[in-house]
Amino acid sequence: MDQDLKYLRAAQSGNANAFRYLAERHKDYVYTLAFRVVKNRETAEEIAQDVFVKMYKNLSSFRGDSKLTTWLYTLTYRTAIDYTRKRNISNDSIDRDDRYFELKDSSSHNPEVLMERQERSNQIKKVIDRLKPDDAALITMFYFNDKNIDEITEITGLSRSNVKVRLFRLREVLRKELVKELQIKSKEK
């Protein structure tokens, strides 16, 4: 039995500390996904809170057919997408939260290498910020939250082939946009 399932079963039995542990363990991922969709810190925090309230209210409905994280991400994705649809959010109201786009391998202590990584991270953030909310969520789930195609399919309700095609197209969009960003940066120098 994995750690999440152990705590989930305890939470389903009424153990508030077990639920608190799960919420604490997954809060950053829930916030990140919500933020990628709504592109606003305060709104993402509200959505994350709503997600954990929904999770708590629906603990008994989780049967274990999927991973807890898949169920949680499904709640998050759908709550955030519903929010954007209700409020007709566009990419015009972008807020930045850089803590979720730091490159994972920061083992180098060379200042030049660290600056180059930070610059690359900033360029990736700019490109993702320009994507439609649901596209940004797909990229975030796949590349930043390490969700596989099947998990994304379950979370979004999209078909497996649709997820694959969209990720393929989004990679191409990211590549082209990053090339443009690099060209702009090189002209500025």
LOBA-632261 format. One record per atom (N, C-alpha, C, O): atom name; y, x, z. Coordinates in steps of 0.1 Angstrom, whole numbers, plus 2048, in hexadecimal, padded with zeros to 3 digits. Each point is the difference from the previous one (the first is absolute). Layout:
atom  c2  c1  c3
CA  Y  X  Z
...
//
This chain:
atom  c2  c1  c3
N  7F4  809  800
CA  80C  7F7  800
C  80C  809  800
O  802  809  809
N  807  7F5  7ED
CA  80C  808  800
C  80A  7FC  80B
O  7FF  7F6  806
N  80A  813  7FD
CA  80A  7FE  80A
C  808  7F3  7FF
O  801  7F9  80A
N  804  804  7EA
CA  808  7F4  7FE
C  7F7  7F4  804
O  805  7F6  807
N  7EF  809  7F5
CA  7F7  7F5  802
C  7FE  7FE  80F
O  7FF  7F5  805
N  7FF  816  802
CA  7FD  800  80E
C  80C  7F9  807
O  7FF  7F8  809
N  80D  80D  7F4
CA  80D  7FA  806
C  802  7F2  7FB
O  805  7F8  808
N  7F8  805  7EC
CA  802  7F3  7FB
C  7F7  7F6  808
O  805  7F5  804
N  7EE  80E  7FE
CA  7F7  7F8  807
C  806  7FE  80E
O  7FF  7F4  806
N  806  816  801
CA  806  7FF  80D
C  80C  7F7  800
O  802  7F8  809
N  806  809  7ED
CA  80C  7F8  7FE
C  7FC  7F1  7FE
O  807  7F7  806
N  7EF  807  7F2
CA  7FB  7F2  7FE
C  7FB  7FA  80D
O  800  7F4  801
N  7FC  814  808
CA  7FB  7FC  80D
C  80B  7FE  80A
O  7FE  7FC  80C
N  80F  807  7F0
CA  80B  7FD  808
C  806  80D  807
O  809  7FF  808
N  7F2  80D  7F4
CA  805  80C  805
C  80E  804  7FA
O  800  804  7F4
N  80B  7F9  813
CA  80D  803  7FA
C  802  80F  7FD
O  807  803  7F7
N  7F4  805  812
CA  801  80F  7FD
C  7F9  804  7F3
O  805  809  7F9
N  7F0  7F1  804
CA  7F9  803  7F4
C  809  7FC  7F4
O  801  808  7F6
N  805  7EC  80B
CA  809  7FC  7F5
C  80C  80A  7FF
O  804  803  7F5
N  802  800  816
CA  80B  809  800
C  7FC  80E  7FA
O  808  805  7F8
N  7EC  7FF  80A
CA  7FC  80D  7FA
C  7FF  7FE  7F1
O  805  809  7F9
N  7F6  7EC  802
CA  7FF  7FE  7F2
C  80E  7FF  7F9
O  802  806  7F6
N  807  7F3  811
CA  80D  7FF  7FB
C  807  80D  7FF
O  807  804  7F6
N  7F8  804  815
CA  806  80D  800
C  7FA  80A  7F5
O  807  807  7FA
N  7EC  7F8  805
CA  7F9  808  7F6
C  804  7FE  7F2
O  801  809  7F8
N  802  7EA  805
CA  802  7FC  7F2
C  80F  7FD  7FD
O  803  7FC  7F5
N  806  805  815
CA  80E  7FC  7FE
C  807  807  7F5
O  807  7FA  7F8
N  7F6  813  806
CA  807  808  7F6
C  7FC  7FC  7F2
O  808  7FF  7F7
N  7EB  7FE  807
CA  7FB  7FC  7F3
C  805  7F3  7FC
O  804  7FD  7F5
N  7FC  7F9  815
CA  805  7F3  7FE
C  80F  801  7FC
O  805  7FA  7F6
N  803  80D  812
CA  80E  802  7FD
C  803  806  7F2
O  808  7FB  7F9
N  7F0  80F  804
CA  802  807  7F3
C  7FE  7F7  7F5
O  808  7FF  7F6
N  7ED  7F9  80A
CA  7FD  7F7  7F5
C  80B  7F5  7FF
O  805  7FD  7F5
N  7FF  7FE  817
CA  80A  7F5  800
C  80D  806  7FA
O  807  7FA  7F8
N  7FD  812  80C
CA  80C  807  7FC
C  800  802  7F1
O  80A  7FE  7F9
N  7EA  806  801
CA  7FF  803  7F2
C  803  7F3  7F8
O  805  800  7F5
N  7F7  7F5  811
CA  803  7F3  7F9
C  80E  7FB  802
O  806  7FC  7F6
N  7FF  804  816
CA  80D  7FA  802
C  80C  80A  800
O  80B  7FC  7FE
N  7F2  811  803
CA  80A  80B  7FF
C  80B  7FE  80A
O  80C  804  7FD
N  7F1  7F8  80F
CA  80A  7FE  80A
C  7FA  803  80E
O  7F6  7F9  803
N  80F  810  805
CA  7FA  803  80D
C  7FE  7F4  809
O  7F5  7FE  805
N  816  7FC  7FD
CA  800  7F5  80A
C  7F6  7F5  7FB
O  7F9  7FA  808
N  808  802  7EC
CA  7F7  7F6  7FB
C  7F2  804  800
O  7F7  7F8  804
N  806  815  7F9
CA  7F2  805  801
C  7FB  800  80F
O  7F4  7FD  802
N  815  806  807
CA  7FC  7FF  80E
C  7FD  7F2  804
O  7F6  7FD  807
N  812  7F9  7F4
CA  7FE  7F2  803
C  7F2  7FC  7FA
O  7F8  7F9  807
N  806  80B  7ED
CA  7F3  7FC  7F9
C  7F4  806  808
O  7F6  7F9  802
N  80C  814  802
CA  7F5  806  808
C  7FD  7F8  80C
O  7F5  7FE  804
N  816  7FE  803
CA  7FE  7F8  80C
C  7F9  7F3  7FD
O  7F6  7FC  807
N  80E  7FD  7EE
CA  7FA  7F4  7FC
C  7F1  802  7FD
O  7F7  7F8  803
N  806  813  7F6
CA  7F2  803  7FD
C  7F8  801  80C
O  7F4  7FB  801
N  811  80C  809
CA  7F8  802  80C
C  7FE  7F3  808
O  7F6  7FE  807
N  814  7F9  7F8
CA  7FF  7F3  807
C  7F5  7F8  7F8
O  7F8  7FA  807
N  809  807  7EC
CA  7F5  7F9  7F8
C  7F3  805  803
O  7F6  7F9  801
N  809  815  800
CA  7F3  806  803
C  7FB  7FB  80D
O  7F4  7FC  801
N  814  804  809
CA  7FC  7FB  80E
C  7FB  7F2  7FF
O  7F6  7FD  806
N  812  7FA  7F4
CA  7FD  7F2  7FF
C  7F3  7FE  7F8
O  7F8  7F6  803
N  805  813  7F4
CA  7F4  7FE  7F7
C  7F4  809  803
O  7F7  802  7F8
N  80A  805  814
CA  7F5  809  804
C  7F2  7FA  7FE
O  7F7  806  7FB
N  808  7ED  809
CA  7F3  7FA  800
C  7FB  7FD  7F2
O  7F4  7FF  7FE
N  815  801  7F8
CA  7FC  7FE  7F2
C  7FA  80C  7F9
O  7FA  7FF  7F6
N  809  80D  810
CA  7FB  80C  7FA
C  7F1  801  803
O  7FB  801  80B
N  7FD  7FF  7EA
CA  7F1  800  801
C  7FA  80E  7FE
O  7F4  802  803
N  814  807  7F8
CA  7FB  80E  7FE
C  7FA  801  7F2
O  7F9  80A  7FD
N  80A  7ED  7FA
CA  7FB  802  7F2
C  807  80B  7F9
O  7FA  806  7F6
N  812  7FE  80E
CA  807  80C  7FB
C  804  808  80C
O  7FE  7FD  80B
N  809  80E  7F1
CA  805  809  80B
C  80C  7F9  806
O  807  7F7  7FA
N  7FB  80C  813
CA  80C  7FA  807
C  80D  804  7F8
O  809  7F7  7FF
N  7F8  815  7FD
CA  80C  804  7F9
C  802  7F8  7F3
O  80C  7FD  7FD
N  7E9  800  7FC
CA  802  7F8  7F4
C  806  7F2  803
O  809  7FB  7FA
N  7F1  7FF  811
CA  805  7F3  804
C  80F  801  805
O  808  7F7  7FC
N  7FB  813  80B
CA  80E  802  805
C  809  803  7F4
O  80B  7FA  800
N  7F1  80E  7F7
CA  809  803  7F4
C  802  7F3  7F8
O  80A  7FE  7FA
N  7EB  7FA  805
CA  801  7F3  7F9
C  80B  7F7  806
O  809  7FB  7F9
N  7F6  804  815
CA  80B  7F9  807
C  80E  805  7FD
O  809  7F9  7FE
N  7F8  815  802
CA  80C  806  7FF
C  806  7FE  7F1
O  80B  7FC  7FF
N  7EC  807  7F8
CA  804  7FE  7F2
C  805  7F2  7FD
O  80B  7FE  7FA
N  7ED  7F9  80A
CA  803  7F2  7FC
C  80D  7FB  808
O  808  7F8  7FB
N  7F9  80C  811
CA  80C  7FC  808
C  80D  806  7FA
O  80A  7FA  7FF
N  7F5  813  7FD
CA  80B  806  7FA
C  804  7FA  7F2
O  80B  7FE  7FD
N  7EB  800  7FB
CA  802  7FA  7F3
C  806  7F2  801
O  809  7FC  7F9
N  7F1  7FC  811
CA  806  7F3  802
C  80E  801  804
O  809  7F8  7FC
N  7FB  811  80C
CA  80D  802  805
C  809  803  7F4
O  80B  7FA  7FE
N  7F1  80F  7F9
CA  809  804  7F4
C  801  7F4  7F7
O  80B  7FE  7FA
N  7EB  7FA  804
CA  801  7F4  7F8
C  809  7F6  805
O  808  7FA  7F9
N  7F7  803  814
CA  809  7F6  807
C  80E  805  7FF
O  809  7F7  7FF
N  7FA  815  802
CA  80E  805  800
C  804  806  7F3
O  80B  805  7FF
N  7EC  7FC  7F7
CA  803  805  7F3
C  806  80E  801
O  80B  803  7FB
N  7EE  806  80C
CA  805  80E  802
C  7FE  808  7F3
O  7F6  7FF  7FA
N  814  808  803
CA  800  809  7F5
C  801  80F  804
O  801  802  80C
N  7FE  807  7EB
CA  801  80E  804
C  80F  804  802
O  803  80C  803
N  806  7EB  7FC
CA  80E  803  803
C  803  802  80E
O  80A  807  803
N  7EE  7F4  806
CA  803  802  80E
C  7F6  80A  807
O  7FA  7FD  80A
N  806  80F  7F0
CA  7F7  80A  805
C  805  807  80C
O  80C  804  801
N  7EC  7FD  809
CA  802  808  80C
C  7F6  80B  800
O  7F5  7FE  7FC
N  80F  80D  80A
CA  7F6  80C  7FF
C  7FA  802  80E
O  808  800  80A
N  7EC  803  7F6
CA  7F9  804  80C
C  7F7  80C  7FC
O  7F5  7FE  7FC
N  810  80E  806
CA  7FA  80C  7FB
C  7F4  804  807
O  7F8  808  7FB
N  805  7F3  812
CA  7F6  806  808
C  7F2  7FD  7FA
O  7F6  807  804
N  808  7F0  7F2
CA  7F3  7FD  7FB
C  7FE  806  7F2
O  7F6  7FD  7FA
N  812  80C  802
CA  7FE  807  7F3
C  800  80F  802
O  802  807  7F6
N  7FC  7FE  815
CA  800  80E  802
C  7F2  804  7FA
O  7F6  7FA  803
N  80A  811  7F6
CA  7F4  805  7FA
C  7F7  804  80B
O  804  807  80A
N  7EF  7F6  7F5
CA  7F6  802  80A
C  7FE  80F  804
O  7FE  803  80C
N  801  806  7EA
CA  7FD  80E  803
C  80D  807  803
O  807  805  7F7
N  7FC  7FC  816
CA  80C  808  804
C  7FC  80D  807
O  807  804  80A
N  7EE  802  7F2
CA  7FB  80B  807
C  808  80D  7FD
O  800  809  808
N  808  7F7  7EE
CA  808  80C  7FD
C  80C  800  808
O  806  7F6  803
N  7FE  816  802
CA  80C  801  808
C  80B  808  7F8
O  80A  803  805
N  7F3  7FF  7EE
CA  80A  806  7F7
C  80B  7F6  7FD
O  7FD  7F5  7FB
N  80F  80E  809
CA  80C  7F6  7FE
C  801  7FC  7F1
O  803  7F4  7FE
N  7FB  815  7F9
CA  801  7FC  7F2
C  7F6  7F6  7FC
O  803  7F6  7F9
N  7F0  80C  80B
CA  7F6  7F7  7FD
C  802  7F2  807
O  7FE  7F6  7F9
N  807  80A  813
CA  803  7F4  807
C  80B  7F8  7F9
O  7FF  7F4  7FF
N  80B  814  7FD
CA  80B  7F9  7F9
C  7FC  7FA  7F3
O  804  7F5  7FC
N  7F3  812  7FD
CA  7FB  7FB  7F3
C  7F8  7F4  802
O  801  7F6  7F8
N  7F7  80A  812
CA  7F7  7F4  804
C  809  7F4  803
O  7FE  7F5  7FC
N  80D  80E  80C
CA  809  7F5  804
C  807  7FA  7F4
O  802  7F4  7FF
N  802  815  7F8
CA  807  7FB  7F4
C  7F6  7F7  7F7
O  804  7F6  7FB
N  7F0  80F  804
CA  7F6  7F8  7F9
C  7FE  7F3  806
O  7FF  7F6  7F9
N  800  80A  814
CA  7FE  7F3  808
C  80C  7F7  7FD
O  7FE  7F4  7FF
N  80E  811  801
CA  80C  7F8  7FE
C  800  7FA  7F2
O  803  7F5  7FE
N  7F8  813  7F8
CA  7FF  7FB  7F3
C  7F6  7F4  7FE
O  802  7F6  7FA
N  7F3  80C  80D
CA  7F5  7F6  800
C  806  7F3  806
O  7FE  7F5  7FB
N  809  80C  810
CA  806  7F5  807
C  809  7F8  7F7
O  800  7F4  7FF
N  809  814  7FA
CA  80A  7F9  7F7
C  7F8  7F8  7F6
O  804  7F5  7FD
N  7F2  811  7FD
CA  7F9  7F8  7F5
C  7F9  7F4  806
O  800  7F5  7FA
N  7F9  80C  811
CA  7F9  7F5  806
C  80A  7F5  804
O  7FD  7F4  7FF
N  80F  810  806
CA  80A  7F6  803
C  805  7F8  7F5
O  804  7F4  802
N  7FA  811  7F2
CA  804  7F8  7F4
C  7F5  7F7  7FB
O  803  7F8  7F7
N  7F1  809  80E
CA  7F5  7F7  7FC
C  802  7F2  805
O  807  7FE  80A
N  7F3  7F8  7F0
CA  7FF  7F3  805
C  7F8  800  80E
O  7F8  809  801
N  80B  7EE  808
CA  7FA  801  80D
C  7F1  800  800
O  7FA  808  807
N  800  7F0  7F1
CA  7F1  800  800
C  7FA  80D  7F9
O  7F6  804  805
N  811  802  7F2
CA  7FC  80D  7FA
C  802  80B  80B
O  7F7  808  801
N  814  7F8  806
CA  802  80A  80A
C  7F5  7FE  80B
O  7FB  80A  805
N  801  7EA  7FE
CA  7F5  7FE  80A
C  7F3  806  7FB
O  7F9  806  808
N  804  7F7  7EB
CA  7F3  806  7FB
C  800  80F  801
O  7F6  806  804
N  815  800  7F8
CA  801  80F  800
C  7FE  805  80F
O  7F9  80A  802
N  80E  7EF  807
CA  800  804  80E
C  7F1  7FF  805
O  7FB  809  807
N  7FF  7EB  7F6
CA  7F2  7FE  805
C  7F7  80B  7FB
O  7F8  806  807
N  809  7FD  7EC
CA  7F6  809  7FA
C  803  80F  804
O  7F7  807  803
N  815  7FD  7FB
CA  803  80E  802
C  805  804  80E
O  7FD  80B  805
N  809  7EC  803
CA  805  804  80D
C  7F7  7FB  80B
O  7FF  806  80B
N  7FA  7EF  7F3
CA  7F8  7FA  80A
C  7F1  802  7FD
O  7F7  7FB  807
N  806  80C  7EE
CA  7F2  803  7FC
C  7F7  7F4  7FF
O  7F4  801  804
N  811  7F4  7F7
CA  7F8  7F4  7FE
C  7F9  802  7F2
O  806  805  7F6
N  7ED  7F7  809
CA  7F9  801  7F3
C  802  7F4  7F8
O  806  7F6  805
N  7F5  80A  7EF
CA  803  7F5  7F7
C  7FA  7F3  805
O  807  7F5  800
N  7ED  80B  806
CA  7FA  7F4  806
C  808  7FA  80B
O  802  7F4  801
N  803  815  808
CA  809  7FB  80B
C  80D  7FA  7FB
O  804  7F6  805
N  802  811  7F1
CA  80C  7FA  7FA
C  7FE  7F3  7F9
O  808  7F7  801
N  7EC  808  7F9
CA  7FC  7F3  7FA
C  7FF  7F5  80A
O  806  7F5  7FE
N  7F4  80E  80D
CA  7FF  7F6  80B
C  80D  7FD  806
O  803  7F4  803
N  805  816  7FF
CA  80D  7FE  806
C  80A  7F7  7F8
O  806  7F7  805
N  7FA  80D  7EE
CA  80A  7F9  7F7
C  7FB  7F4  7F9
O  808  7F7  7FC
N  7EB  807  803
CA  7FB  7F5  7F9
C  7FF  802  7F1
O  7FC  7F7  7F9
N  808  815  803
CA  7FF  803  7F2
C  7F2  804  7FC
O  7F8  804  809
N  805  7FB  7EA
CA  7F2  804  7FC
C  800  810  801
O  80A  807  7FF
N  7E9  7FE  801
CA  7FE  80E  801
C  806  807  7F4
O  807  80A  801
N  7F7  7F0  7F3
CA  805  806  7F3
C  80F  7FF  800
O  806  80A  7FB
N  800  7EC  80A
CA  80E  7FF  801
C  807  80A  808
O  80A  806  7FD
N  7EF  7FD  80F
CA  805  80A  809
C  800  80E  7F9
O  809  808  800
N  7EB  7FB  7F9
CA  7FF  80C  7F9
C  80A  802  7F5
O  806  80B  7FF
N  7FC  7EB  7F9
CA  80A  800  7F5
C  80E  802  806
O  807  808  7FB
N  7FC  7F1  80F
CA  80E  801  805
C  802  80E  806
O  80B  805  7FF
N  7EB  800  809
CA  802  80D  805
C  801  80B  7F5
O  808  809  801
N  7F0  7F5  7F4
CA  801  809  7F5
C  80E  800  7FA
O  806  80A  7FD
N  7FF  7EA  801
CA  80E  7FE  7FA
C  80A  805  809
O  80A  807  7FC
N  7F5  7F7  811
CA  80A  804  80A
C  800  810  801
O  80A  806  802
N  7EA  800  7FD
CA  800  80F  800
C  808  805  7F4
O  807  80A  801
N  7F7  7EF  7F3
CA  808  805  7F5
C  80F  7FD  801
O  808  809  7FD
N  7FB  7EC  809
CA  80F  7FE  803
C  805  80A  80A
O  80B  806  7FE
N  7ED  7FD  80C
CA  805  80A  80A
C  801  80E  7F9
O  80A  807  803
N  7ED  7FC  7F5
CA  800  80D  7F9
C  80D  801  7F8
O  807  80A  800
N  7FB  7EC  7F7
CA  80C  800  7F8
C  80D  800  808
O  809  808  7FC
N  7F8  7F0  80E
CA  80C  800  809
C  802  80D  807
O  80B  805  801
N  7EA  802  803
CA  801  80C  807
C  805  80B  7F6
O  808  809  804
N  7F3  7F7  7F0
CA  805  809  7F6
C  80F  7FE  7FE
O  808  80A  7FF
N  7FD  7E9  800
CA  80E  7FE  7FF
C  808  805  80C
O  80A  806  7FE
N  7F1  7F8  80E
CA  806  805  80C
C  801  80F  7FF
O  80B  806  804
N  7EB  801  7F8
CA  800  80F  7FF
C  80A  804  7F6
O  807  80A  802
N  7FA  7EF  7F3
CA  80A  804  7F5
C  80E  7FE  806
O  809  808  7FD
N  7F9  7ED  80A
CA  80E  7FE  806
C  803  80B  80A
O  80B  805  800
N  7EB  7FE  808
CA  803  80B  80A
C  802  80D  7F9
O  809  808  805
N  7F0  7FB  7F1
CA  802  80D  7F9
C  80E  801  7F9
O  805  80B  7FF
N  800  7EA  7FC
CA  80D  7FF  7FA
C  80B  802  80A
O  80B  805  7FE
N  7F2  7F6  80F
CA  80A  801  80A
C  802  80E  805
O  80B  804  805
N  7EB  804  7F9
CA  800  80E  805
C  809  809  7F8
O  801  80C  803
//
